[in-house]
Amino acid sequence: MITHDLDTLVSLSDRVAVLAEQKILFYGSLAEVVAVGHPFVRNFFLGERGLRALTAAPGELYVHAAPATNQSSGG
């Protein structure tokens, strides 16, 4: 299945592939994806919308999810 709907992804997926920049950035379980430090992945899953969906995740996945922050130093 291919989806951008995080609610569907959280409720139905065992494994997740994140595609961006014309390639697969990451493939793994939802817990593994949430732990990835890539800015695109963090913004998608740990931004406001992602965190709302993760609160419905089974277990305590959302407890370990830190909100995305903008750590850009400019330039």
Secondary structure, DSSP 8 states (H G I E B T S, - for coil): -----HHHHHHH-SSEEEEETTEEEEEE-HHHHHT---HHHHHHHHSHHHHHHHTTSSTTGGGG-----------
